Amino acid sequence: HLVPLKNAHISGAADWSPEQKKEFANDPENLVVTNLKYNRQKGPQGIDTWLPVNKKYACRYIQKWIYIKNKYALTILEGEENTIHEIAEHCHDLGFDF
């Protein structure tokens, strides 16, 4: 999951119905194909503690993170917001806007 289930839970999904949780967990827009090593490294971490090593992909990752959070009306946590602001200028130089 791009936005991990644990992160979603603390960002507003705790009050969702079982159907809403199932929809979120199975949303193809929130799923990322990866290998086991990277999946274990990332685990339930948010963008404030884990980002892809490739800087350009990290910008795309953050862009998708924001999209998923907005799609499900989840709160962007303080640490996530700080990360977005810290990397925004670099990402803007690569053609990404948040």
All heavy atoms as an XYZ file, in Angstrom:
807
protein
N       0.837     -1.188      0.000
C       0.000      0.000      0.000
C       0.876      1.243      0.000
O       1.813      1.344      0.777
C      -0.905      0.013      1.222
C      -1.923     -1.073      1.209
N      -1.748     -2.251      1.896
C      -3.102     -1.170      0.564
C      -2.803     -3.008      1.684
N      -3.632     -2.392      0.880
N       0.536      2.170     -0.864
C       1.216      3.457     -0.885
C       0.998      4.129      0.480
O       1.937      4.413      1.203
C       0.665      4.320     -2.025
C       1.269      5.687     -2.174
C       2.605      5.584     -2.885
C       0.353      6.595     -2.959
N      -0.251      4.414      0.802
C      -0.607      4.889      2.145
C      -0.958      3.631      2.942
O      -1.972      2.989      2.672
C      -1.797      5.870      2.122
C      -2.197      6.262      3.538
C      -1.478      7.108      1.295
N      -0.106      3.247      3.891
C      -0.333      2.015      4.644
C      -1.639      2.043      5.442
O      -2.126      3.115      5.835
C       0.867      1.941      5.589
C       1.895      2.837      4.996
C       1.137      3.911      4.280
N      -2.170      0.877      5.691
C      -3.428      0.765      6.430
C      -3.314      1.387      7.819
O      -4.235      2.064      8.277
C      -3.843     -0.706      6.527
C      -3.988     -1.434      5.189
C      -4.308     -2.906      5.408
C      -5.019     -0.773      4.304
N      -2.184      1.179      8.486
C      -1.981      1.758      9.830
C      -2.005      3.284      9.756
O      -2.606      3.949     10.606
C      -0.661      1.268     10.413
C      -0.390      1.792     11.803
C       0.898      1.235     12.374
C       1.153      1.761     13.772
N       2.385      1.217     14.339
N      -1.343      3.841      8.740
C      -1.333      5.286      8.574
C      -2.747      5.805      8.309
O      -3.159      6.820      8.875
C      -0.388      5.691      7.448
C      -0.303      7.187      7.277
O      -1.205      7.793      6.708
N       0.772      7.782      7.763
N      -3.471      5.110      7.459
C      -4.856      5.515      7.179
C      -5.691      5.480      8.457
O      -6.487      6.388      8.714
C      -5.470      4.608      6.118
N      -5.479      4.456      9.261
C      -6.232      4.303     10.506
C      -6.049      5.521     11.414
O      -7.027      6.060     11.935
C      -5.783      3.024     11.223
C      -6.511      2.761     12.493
N      -7.762      2.176     12.526
C      -6.175      3.012     13.787
C      -8.167      2.084     13.770
N      -7.220      2.585     14.563
N      -4.793      5.971     11.574
C      -4.557      7.105     12.470
C      -4.850      8.450     11.796
O      -4.857      9.477     12.452
C      -3.127      7.095     13.045
C      -2.080      7.213     11.953
C      -2.889      5.873     13.898
C      -0.656      7.357     12.458
N      -5.113      8.401     10.487
C      -5.392      9.631      9.742
C      -6.874      9.842      9.483
O      -7.256     10.754      8.756
C      -4.659      9.602      8.394
O      -3.287      9.495      8.565
N      -7.725      8.980     10.047
C      -9.155      9.174      9.892
C      -9.953      7.930      9.563
O     -11.174      7.935      9.643
N      -9.286      6.843      9.182
C     -10.007      5.639      8.775
C     -10.508      4.805      9.951
O     -11.269      3.862      9.744
C      -9.119      4.774      7.880
N     -10.112      5.153     11.145
C     -10.551      4.386     12.317
C     -12.071      4.342     12.429
O     -12.634      3.358     12.923
C      -9.947      4.972     13.593
N     -12.727      5.359     11.946
C     -14.182      5.445     12.049
C     -14.909      4.895     10.825
O     -16.135      4.971     10.759
C     -14.606      6.906     12.270
C     -14.048      7.470     13.563
O     -13.918      6.710     14.546
O     -13.736      8.675     13.599
N     -14.170      4.383      9.859
C     -14.793      3.858      8.644
C     -15.520      2.546      8.907
O     -15.165      1.791      9.807
C     -13.747      3.599      7.573
C     -13.135      4.808      6.959
C     -13.488      6.111      7.146
C     -12.038      4.820      6.048
N     -12.675      6.931      6.400
C     -11.782      6.161      5.723
C     -11.244      3.829      5.483
C     -10.772      6.534      4.841
C     -10.238      4.190      4.611
C     -10.011      5.531      4.293
N     -16.476      2.274      8.053
C     -17.167      0.985      8.086
C     -16.233     -0.091      7.539
O     -15.255      0.225      6.841
C     -18.431      1.048      7.218
O     -18.067      1.125      5.840
N     -16.526     -1.345      7.813
C     -15.708     -2.425      7.240
C     -15.664     -2.367      5.703
O     -14.627     -2.659      5.103
C     -16.405     -3.699      7.718
C     -17.076     -3.298      8.992
C     -17.513     -1.874      8.759
N     -16.741     -1.959      5.083
C     -16.777     -1.853      3.625
C     -15.825     -0.770      3.120
O     -15.141     -0.951      2.119
C     -18.208     -1.568      3.133
C     -19.181     -2.705      3.346
C     -19.734     -2.769      4.771
O     -19.644     -1.761      5.529
O     -20.222     -3.849      5.151
N     -15.807      0.371      3.811
C     -14.899      1.453      3.427
C     -13.436      1.015      3.587
O     -12.595      1.328      2.745
C     -15.156      2.702      4.269
C     -16.451      3.415      3.939
C     -16.751      4.501      4.953
O     -16.864      4.238      6.155
N     -16.869      5.731      4.471
N     -13.144      0.307      4.662
C     -11.783     -0.173      4.895
C     -11.369     -1.167      3.817
O     -10.235     -1.129      3.322
C     -11.665     -0.804      6.286
C     -11.773      0.217      7.398
C     -11.730     -0.429      8.761
C     -11.915      0.624      9.846
N     -11.890      0.076     11.199
N     -12.281     -2.026      3.422
C     -12.004     -2.998      2.367
C     -11.762     -2.298      1.036
O     -10.833     -2.651      0.296
C     -13.160     -3.991      2.243
C     -12.921     -5.086      1.249
C     -14.070     -6.075      1.234
C     -13.830     -7.164      0.212
N     -14.930     -8.125      0.189
N     -12.576     -1.283      0.743
C     -12.395     -0.516     -0.497
C     -11.014      0.141     -0.530
O     -10.307      0.088     -1.531
C     -13.481      0.560     -0.618
C     -13.320      1.438     -1.841
C     -14.302      2.606     -1.876
O     -15.345      2.546     -1.210
O     -13.989      3.585     -2.580
N     -10.624      0.748      0.577
C      -9.319      1.401      0.663
C      -8.190      0.375      0.491
O      -7.250      0.593     -0.269
C      -9.172      2.121      2.008
C      -7.847      2.795      2.190
C      -7.618      4.044      1.650
C      -6.821      2.182      2.899
C      -6.384      4.686      1.799
C      -5.600      2.798      3.059
C      -5.380      4.052      2.509
N      -8.295     -0.732      1.193
C      -7.244     -1.756      1.158
C      -7.073     -2.361     -0.232
O      -5.980     -2.796     -0.582
C      -7.559     -2.854      2.172
N      -8.135     -2.374     -1.022
C      -8.086     -2.984     -2.352
C      -8.059     -1.976     -3.494
O      -8.148     -2.367     -4.661
C      -9.268     -3.936     -2.522
C      -9.165     -5.122     -1.598
O      -8.156     -5.803     -1.570
N     -10.203     -5.354     -0.808
N      -7.939     -0.704     -3.179
C      -7.917      0.334     -4.212
C      -6.627      0.220     -5.029
O      -5.532      0.408     -4.490
C      -8.005      1.714     -3.557
C      -8.075      2.854     -4.559
O      -7.735      2.653     -5.751
O      -8.459      3.963     -4.154
N      -6.739     -0.066     -6.330
C      -5.522     -0.207     -7.140
C      -4.685      1.073     -7.211
O      -3.478      1.004     -7.447
C      -6.038     -0.611     -8.518
C      -7.504     -0.409     -8.501
C      -7.941     -0.315     -7.076
N      -5.300      2.219     -6.983
C      -4.530      3.470     -6.983
C      -3.648      3.582     -5.738
O      -2.719      4.382     -5.712
C      -5.462      4.682     -7.068
C      -6.156      4.802     -8.411
C      -6.962      6.075     -8.514
O      -7.798      6.335     -7.620
O      -6.757      6.807     -9.493
N      -3.955      2.794     -4.727
C      -3.176      2.829     -3.491
C      -2.239      1.623     -3.369
O      -1.623      1.422     -2.343
C      -4.103      2.895     -2.267
C      -3.350      3.189     -0.987
O      -2.383      3.939     -0.980
N      -3.784      2.586      0.099
N      -2.138      0.847     -4.430
C      -1.256     -0.313     -4.424
C      -0.052     -0.037     -5.309
O      -0.182      0.564     -6.369
C      -2.004     -1.555     -4.905
C      -3.186     -1.972     -4.036
C      -3.931     -3.130     -4.695
C      -2.740     -2.365     -2.643
N       1.106     -0.467     -4.855
C       2.351     -0.269     -5.593
C       3.025     -1.627     -5.755
O       3.195     -2.355     -4.770
C       3.301      0.697     -4.832
C       4.614      0.858     -5.572
C       2.629      2.039     -4.606
N       3.400     -1.939     -6.975
C       4.147     -3.163     -7.215
C       5.592     -2.922     -6.778
O       6.215     -1.941     -7.184
C       4.103     -3.554     -8.707
C       4.953     -4.785     -8.962
C       2.665     -3.794     -9.146
N       6.087     -3.797     -5.937
C       7.443     -3.653     -5.412
C       8.003     -5.025     -5.084
O       7.304     -6.030     -5.205
C       7.447     -2.735     -4.164
O       8.789     -2.455     -3.799
C       6.713     -3.350     -2.998
N       9.241     -5.057     -4.659
C       9.798     -6.342     -4.245
C       9.716     -6.468     -2.722
O       9.493     -5.494     -2.008
C      11.222     -6.543     -4.784
C      12.226     -5.579     -4.191
O      12.162     -5.219     -3.019
N      13.175     -5.147     -4.992
N       9.915     -7.674     -2.247
C       9.756     -7.966     -0.826
C      10.698     -7.137      0.041
O      10.315     -6.639      1.098
C       9.973     -9.458     -0.579
C       9.707     -9.974      0.823
C       8.270     -9.684      1.235
C       9.976    -11.468      0.890
N      11.938     -6.944     -0.410
C      12.921     -6.178      0.360
C      12.421     -4.759      0.629
O      12.454     -4.284      1.765
C      14.249     -6.129     -0.402
C      15.315     -5.285      0.269
C      16.554     -5.191     -0.603
C      17.544     -4.197     -0.027
N      18.676     -3.961     -0.906
N      11.973     -4.065     -0.418
C      11.502     -2.689     -0.247
C      10.197     -2.637      0.536
O       9.975     -1.720      1.325
C      11.355     -1.982     -1.591
C      12.685     -1.680     -2.231
C      13.001     -2.158     -3.489
C      13.646     -0.922     -1.570
C      14.237     -1.896     -4.068
C      14.876     -0.658     -2.135
C      15.162     -1.143     -3.387
O      16.380     -0.882     -3.951
N       9.352     -3.621      0.338
C       8.099     -3.649      1.079
C       8.371     -3.797      2.576
O       7.724     -3.145      3.400
C       7.207     -4.774      0.576
C       5.787     -4.632      1.060
O       5.220     -3.539      1.027
N       5.208     -5.718      1.516
N       9.338     -4.616      2.922
C       9.696     -4.781      4.338
C      10.359     -3.527      4.893
O      10.137     -3.163      6.042
C      10.611     -5.982      4.506
C       9.870     -7.282      4.407
C      10.764     -8.446      4.714
N      10.002     -9.688      4.672
C      10.523    -10.853      4.397
N      11.817    -10.969      4.141
N       9.762    -11.934      4.378
N      11.209     -2.874      4.082
C      11.851     -1.627      4.529
C      10.802     -0.569      4.846
O      10.888      0.122      5.852
C      12.774     -1.075      3.443
C      14.119     -1.687      3.381
C      14.965     -1.055      2.273
O      14.494     -0.217      1.512
N      16.214     -1.471      2.181
N       9.837     -0.418      3.956
C       8.814      0.613      4.107
C       7.856      0.272      5.236
O       7.594      1.103      6.103
C       8.029      0.780      2.807
C       6.916      1.802      2.928
C       6.098      1.834      1.656
C       4.926      2.748      1.770
N       3.852      2.225      2.590
N       7.336     -0.944      5.234
C       6.369     -1.346      6.253
C       5.234     -0.343      6.369
O       4.747      0.167      5.370
N       4.846      0.010      7.593
C       3.736      0.944      7.783
C       4.160      2.417      7.842
O       3.389      3.273      8.256
C       3.155      0.502      9.126
C       4.346      0.031      9.885
C       5.236     -0.629      8.843
N       5.398      2.705      7.420
C       5.918      4.066      7.549
C       5.236      5.043      6.590
O       4.837      4.693      5.495
C       7.420      4.082      7.287
C       8.216      3.273      8.297
C       9.682      3.342      8.015
O      10.310      4.348      8.354
N      10.231      2.323      7.402
N       5.206      6.278      7.018
C       4.698      7.364      6.195
C       5.825      8.068      5.465
O       7.004      7.725      5.629
N       5.484      9.072      4.691
C       6.488      9.803      3.907
C       7.446     10.602      4.787
O       8.484     11.035      4.309
C       5.837     10.720      2.848
C       4.912     11.739      3.502
C       5.137      9.893      1.786
C       4.379     12.803      2.539
N       7.104     10.772      6.046
C       7.997     11.495      6.948
C       9.148     10.632      7.443
O      10.153     11.155      7.924
C       7.219     12.080      8.131
C       6.378     11.058      8.862
O       5.915     10.081      8.239
O       6.174     11.237     10.071
N       9.050      9.316      7.289
C      10.113      8.435      7.753
C      10.646      7.502      6.667
O      11.658      6.834      6.884
C       9.636      7.576      8.945
O       8.458      6.862      8.566
C       9.364      8.450     10.161
N       9.991      7.435      5.510
C      10.467      6.580      4.421
C      10.049      7.158      3.070
O       8.892      7.521      2.886
C       9.906      5.164      4.534
C      10.525      4.222      3.550
C      11.619      3.453      3.751
C      10.115      3.985      2.197
N      11.917      2.750      2.613
C      10.999      3.059      1.636
C       9.082      4.473      1.397
C      10.903      2.594      0.325
C       8.985      4.023      0.084
C       9.881      3.091     -0.433
N      11.019      7.252      2.174
C      10.751      7.643      0.789
C      11.600      6.777     -0.133
O      12.677      6.316      0.269
C      11.108      9.119      0.553
C      10.136     10.150      1.084
C      10.717     11.558      0.931
C       8.796     10.059      0.368
N      11.155      6.571     -1.357
C      11.984      5.839     -2.311
C      13.344      6.523     -2.488
O      13.451      7.744     -2.387
C      11.180      5.906     -3.616
C       9.769      6.138     -3.178
C       9.873      6.967     -1.934
N      14.372      5.737     -2.749
C      15.727      6.255     -2.909
C      15.829      7.160     -4.137
O      16.465      8.204     -4.081
C      16.739      5.085     -3.005
C      18.137      5.601     -3.278
C      16.711      4.269     -1.728
N      15.200      6.767     -5.226
C      15.225      7.557     -6.452
C      14.461      8.858     -6.212
O      13.257      8.848     -5.934
C      14.598      6.761     -7.599
C      14.576      7.515     -8.901
O      13.909      8.536     -9.029
N      15.293      6.998     -9.872
N      15.165      9.996     -6.301
C      14.571     11.293     -5.950
C      13.391     11.667     -6.846
O      12.399     12.205     -6.369
C      15.626     12.400     -5.997
C      16.752     12.210     -5.006
C      16.265     12.206     -3.578
C      17.404     12.078     -2.595
N      16.981     11.825     -1.255
N      13.496     11.386     -8.136
C      12.385     11.714     -9.034
C      11.160     10.865     -8.692
O      10.046     11.364     -8.633
C      12.788     11.528    -10.490
C      11.748     12.040    -11.451
C      12.261     12.096    -12.874
C      11.203     12.745    -13.755
N      11.679     12.965    -15.103
N      11.391      9.580     -8.430
C      10.268      8.725     -8.059
C       9.712      9.128     -6.691
O       8.510      9.038     -6.456
C      10.652      7.243     -8.063
C       9.465      6.367     -7.775
C       8.421      6.262     -8.694
C       9.344      5.703     -6.569
C       7.301      5.499     -8.418
C       8.226      4.926     -6.279
C       7.211      4.825     -7.207
O       6.097      4.077     -6.928
N      10.578      9.604     -5.792
C      10.105     10.068     -4.483
C       9.109     11.213     -4.651
O       8.106     11.284     -3.942
C      11.271     10.496     -3.608
N       9.365     12.091     -5.617
C       8.437     13.198     -5.877
C       7.091     12.663     -6.366
O       6.028     13.109     -5.920
C       9.028     14.157     -6.910
S      10.502     15.022     -6.322
N       7.129     11.710     -7.280
C       5.896     11.094     -7.791
C       5.172     10.367     -6.662
O       3.953     10.408     -6.565
C       6.236     10.136     -8.938
C       5.054      9.371     -9.470
C       4.143     10.277    -10.305
N       3.037      9.510    -10.814
C       1.765      9.839    -10.641
N       1.434     10.953    -10.029
N       0.813      9.082    -11.112
N       5.933      9.709     -5.800
C       5.391      8.979     -4.659
C       4.630      9.934     -3.728
O       3.505      9.660     -3.307
C       6.548      8.303     -3.929
C       6.177      7.343     -2.846
C       5.934      6.003     -3.124
C       6.108      7.757     -1.512
C       5.622      5.109     -2.122
C       5.805      6.874     -0.501
C       5.557      5.546     -0.807
O       5.245      4.668      0.193
N       5.244     11.069     -3.426
C       4.597     12.061     -2.568
C       3.347     12.617     -3.245
O       2.314     12.801     -2.608
C       5.576     13.194     -2.193
C       6.656     12.658     -1.252
C       4.844     14.368     -1.547
C       7.783     13.632     -0.987
N       3.433     12.867     -4.526
C       2.276     13.365     -5.281
C       1.110     12.378     -5.176
O      -0.029     12.777     -4.928
C       2.685     13.577     -6.733
C       1.708     14.358     -7.563
C       2.267     14.592     -8.968
O       2.770     13.673     -9.613
N       2.195     15.820     -9.420
N       1.402     11.093     -5.348
C       0.359     10.068     -5.238
C      -0.134      9.938     -3.803
O      -1.317      9.692     -3.560
C       0.879      8.726     -5.749
C       1.043      8.683     -7.258
C       1.474      7.321     -7.741
C       0.307      6.370     -7.616
N       0.589      5.042     -8.188
N       0.772     10.112     -2.827
C       0.411     10.059     -1.406
C      -0.655     11.124     -1.107
O      -1.675     10.839     -0.494
C       1.666     10.287     -0.568
C       1.461     10.242      0.922
C       0.994     11.249      1.714
C       1.707      9.137      1.775
N       0.953     10.834      3.021
C       1.380      9.546      3.083
C       2.181      7.843      1.566
C       1.516      8.697      4.169
C       2.317      7.011      2.658
C       1.977      7.433      3.949
N      -0.385     12.329     -1.554
C      -1.331     13.427     -1.339
C      -2.659     13.125     -2.023
O      -3.728     13.348     -1.444
C      -0.727     14.757     -1.851
C       0.491     15.151     -1.010
C      -1.769     15.871     -1.848
C       1.338     16.263     -1.612
N      -2.603     12.602     -3.241
C      -3.823     12.249     -3.979
C      -4.669     11.239     -3.191
O      -5.875     11.434     -3.023
C      -3.460     11.695     -5.368
C      -4.643     11.079     -6.067
C      -5.592     11.891     -6.695
C      -4.836      9.703     -6.084
C      -6.691     11.331     -7.322
C      -5.931      9.135     -6.703
C      -6.855      9.944     -7.322
O      -7.953      9.393     -7.932
N      -4.032     10.184     -2.692
C      -4.771      9.154     -1.949
C      -5.336      9.728     -0.656
O      -6.490      9.475     -0.296
C      -3.880      7.925     -1.661
C      -3.542      7.193     -2.957
C      -4.530      6.975     -0.649
C      -4.717      6.584     -3.700
N      -4.546     10.519      0.047
C      -5.039     11.130      1.286
C      -6.269     11.999      1.008
O      -7.249     11.954      1.747
C      -3.931     11.971      1.950
C      -2.839     11.149      2.602
C      -3.224     10.783      4.023
C      -2.064     10.188      4.768
N      -2.085     10.447      6.194
N      -6.214     12.775     -0.064
C      -7.356     13.621     -0.421
C      -8.542     12.791     -0.904
O      -9.688     13.090     -0.560
C      -6.954     14.641     -1.488
C      -6.074     15.734     -0.930
O      -6.148     16.080      0.244
N      -5.210     16.266     -1.777
N      -8.281     11.776     -1.693
C      -9.349     10.915     -2.227
C     -10.195     10.337     -1.103
O     -11.408     10.237     -1.222
C      -8.733      9.790     -3.063
C      -9.748      8.827     -3.646
C      -9.075      7.762     -4.499
C     -10.097      6.808     -5.091
N      -9.467      5.785     -5.952
N      -9.546      9.962     -0.006
C     -10.256      9.338      1.116
C     -10.465     10.282      2.293
O     -10.830      9.839      3.378
C      -9.500      8.080      1.560
C      -9.661      6.959      0.561
C      -8.717      6.762     -0.446
C     -10.771      6.129      0.588
C      -8.866      5.754     -1.381
C     -10.932      5.116     -0.340
C      -9.977      4.939     -1.322
O     -10.146      3.929     -2.246
N     -10.249     11.571      2.079
C     -10.439     12.591      3.122
C      -9.666     12.233      4.395
O     -10.163     12.394      5.510
C     -11.928     12.796      3.418
N      -8.430     11.758      4.210
C      -7.569     11.444      5.339
C      -6.713     12.660      5.686
O      -6.339     13.433      4.804
C      -6.659     10.258      4.993
C      -7.369      8.934      4.741
C      -6.405      7.910      4.168
C      -8.013      8.425      6.028
N      -6.408     12.802      6.933
C      -5.586     13.904      7.398
C      -4.135     13.696      6.976
O      -3.599     12.596      7.098
C      -5.653     13.981      8.940
O      -7.013     14.150      9.324
C      -4.817     15.130      9.475
N      -3.516     14.750      6.475
C      -2.075     14.725      6.248
C      -1.442     15.110      7.577
O      -1.661     16.211      8.087
C      -1.660     15.662      5.103
C      -2.256     15.135      3.793
C      -0.148     15.796      5.025
C      -1.954     15.954      2.570
N      -0.716     14.163      8.156
C      -0.156     14.351      9.493
C       0.959     15.393      9.482
O       1.543     15.696      8.439
C       0.353     13.017     10.025
C      -0.708     11.892     10.060
C      -0.060     10.566     10.416
C      -1.820     12.237     11.026
N       1.275     15.931     10.637
C       2.255     17.015     10.746
C       3.606     16.644     10.129
O       4.191     17.412      9.373
C       2.436     17.419     12.211
C       3.386     18.578     12.392
C       3.545     18.999     13.846
O       2.804     18.522     14.717
O       4.442     19.832     14.104
N       4.120     15.466     10.448
C       5.397     15.038      9.893
C       5.354     14.905      8.377
O       6.320     15.225      7.682
N       4.225     14.441      7.858
C       4.041     14.334      6.402
C       4.039     15.720      5.768
O       4.669     15.939      4.733
C       2.741     13.598      6.091
C       2.708     12.180      6.602
C       1.333     11.548      6.599
O       0.334     12.224      6.263
O       1.248     10.371      6.933
N       3.347     16.632      6.396
C       3.282     18.013      5.900
C       4.678     18.629      5.875
O       5.055     19.305      4.910
C       2.351     18.850      6.784
C       2.074     20.234      6.269
C       1.174     20.272      5.050
O       0.259     19.449      4.946
O       1.401     21.150      4.184
N       5.454     18.385      6.911
C       6.825     18.899      6.965
C       7.666     18.335      5.818
O       8.417     19.073      5.178
C       7.478     18.563      8.305
C       6.857     19.315      9.467
O       6.213     20.343      9.283
N       7.029     18.788     10.661
N       7.537     17.047      5.558
C       8.267     16.410      4.462
C       7.868     17.013      3.127
O       8.718     17.292      2.277
C       8.021     14.890      4.456
O       8.526     14.340      5.676
C       8.701     14.218      3.270
N       6.593     17.233      2.932
C       6.095     17.833      1.681
C       6.737     19.199      1.476
O       7.231     19.509      0.395
C       4.550     17.924      1.691
C       3.955     16.510      1.615
C       4.055     18.798      0.544
C       2.475     16.441      1.950
N       6.769     20.001      2.509
C       7.367     21.340      2.400
C       8.877     21.275      2.178
O       9.432     22.073      1.417
C       7.040     22.193      3.630
C       5.608     22.613      3.683
N       5.030     23.429      2.738
C       4.623     22.302      4.561
C       3.754     23.611      3.031
N       3.479     22.935      4.130
N       9.535     20.329      2.844
C      10.986     20.205      2.709
C      11.412     19.810      1.291
O      12.436     20.268      0.796
C      11.523     19.156      3.693
C      11.508     19.612      5.133
C      11.835     18.486      6.106
O      12.284     17.406      5.661
O      11.615     18.677      7.311
N      10.638     18.982      0.638
C      11.036     18.452     -0.663
C      10.344     19.167     -1.833
O      10.685     18.958     -2.992
C      10.792     16.925     -0.713
C      11.607     16.286     -1.823
C       9.321     16.596     -0.836
C      11.663     14.776     -1.756
N       9.387     20.025     -1.542
C       8.582     20.662     -2.587
C       9.416     21.417     -3.618
O       9.176     21.300     -4.826
C       7.540     21.588     -1.960
N      10.393     22.189     -3.188
C      11.190     22.973     -4.135
C      11.990     22.057     -5.058
O      12.035     22.265     -6.273
C      12.138     23.922     -3.394
C      12.888     24.842     -4.346
C      13.744     25.869     -3.610
O      13.476     26.155     -2.423
O      14.683     26.374     -4.242
N      12.603     21.041     -4.485
C      13.354     20.067     -5.288
C      12.426     19.404     -6.317
O      12.771     19.266     -7.486
C      13.994     19.013     -4.388
C      14.523     17.835     -5.107
N      15.699     17.875     -5.833
C      14.029     16.579     -5.253
C      15.905     16.698     -6.388
N      14.907     15.890     -6.050
N      11.249     18.999     -5.865
C      10.302     18.330     -6.767
C       9.791     19.293     -7.833
O       9.603     18.899     -8.987
C       9.152     17.750     -5.977
S       9.643     16.322     -4.952
N       9.572     20.529     -7.444
C       9.130     21.535     -8.427
C      10.173     21.677     -9.539
O       9.826     21.773    -10.709
C       8.878     22.872     -7.751
C       8.457     23.949     -8.693
N       7.203     23.978     -9.256
C       9.125     25.016     -9.188
C       7.129     25.025    -10.068
N       8.289     25.663    -10.036
N      11.451     21.661     -9.174
C      12.529     21.747    -10.171
C      12.513     20.562    -11.132
O      12.994     20.653    -12.254
C      13.892     21.829     -9.486
C      14.091     23.145     -8.735
O      13.339     24.106     -8.999
O      15.011     23.199     -7.895
N      11.955     19.420    -10.677
C      11.845     18.222    -11.517
C      10.527     18.158    -12.271
O      10.245     17.191    -12.976
C      12.012     16.963    -10.667
C      13.381     16.749    -10.036
C      13.358     15.546     -9.100
C      14.454     16.564    -11.118
N       9.690     19.197    -12.103
C       8.426     19.258    -12.834
C       7.203     18.759    -12.078
O       6.148     18.547    -12.666
N       7.331     18.584    -10.780
C       6.207     18.130     -9.957
C       5.670     19.288     -9.121
O       6.432     20.089     -8.605
C       6.657     17.010     -9.002
C       7.040     15.744     -9.693
C       8.352     15.552    -10.105
C       6.115     14.772     -9.945
C       8.729     14.372    -10.735
C       6.478     13.589    -10.584
C       7.781     13.389    -10.979
N       4.365     19.342     -9.000
C       3.727     20.337     -8.133
C       2.819     19.616     -7.152
O       2.166     18.636     -7.484
C       2.914     21.335     -8.962
C       3.803     22.294     -9.727
O       4.751     22.831     -9.123
O       3.547     22.504    -10.918
N       2.791     20.116     -5.932
C       1.926     19.544     -4.904
C       0.837     20.518     -4.560
O       0.975     21.659     -4.457
C       2.703     19.216     -3.629
C       3.905     18.321     -3.854
C       5.129     18.636     -3.297
C       3.817     17.184     -4.635
C       6.220     17.822     -3.463
C       4.918     16.364     -4.831
C       6.119     16.680     -4.241
